[in-house]
Amino acid sequence: MKIIINGENTEVQATALDQLLVELGYGDSRVATAVNGVFVAQGHRADCTLSEADRLEVVTPRQGG
């Protein structure tokens, strides 16, 4: 299925957000996620089913100053 991840058209196999993060190589990394502009908490990712053309944002924490 084709979805948009951080602004990039991407072909993916996973249909749930938690599975997709593993597919993308994030594994157990601490990231923030939003699907179609709606924040998805870590505990709800397994319940978040993805559909064709969904927009996913994955944000990793940064340090600096």
C-alpha positions, 0 to 999 in steps of 0.5 A: 500500500502507498502512504506518505511518510514525513512528506515522502510517498512510500510503499509499505507492507504493514497495516498497523502503525506499530508494525510499520514502525518496525518495518521502517527500522524504528523498532523500539525507538522513542518517537512521536507519531501522527496519522493524518494530523492526529497524534497517536500515543505509543500505547495505541499504535497497535490499534491504529490501522493504516489505509492507502494514502494516509499521511504519517509523521514520525518525529525523533527527539533531538538534543542540542541547544 
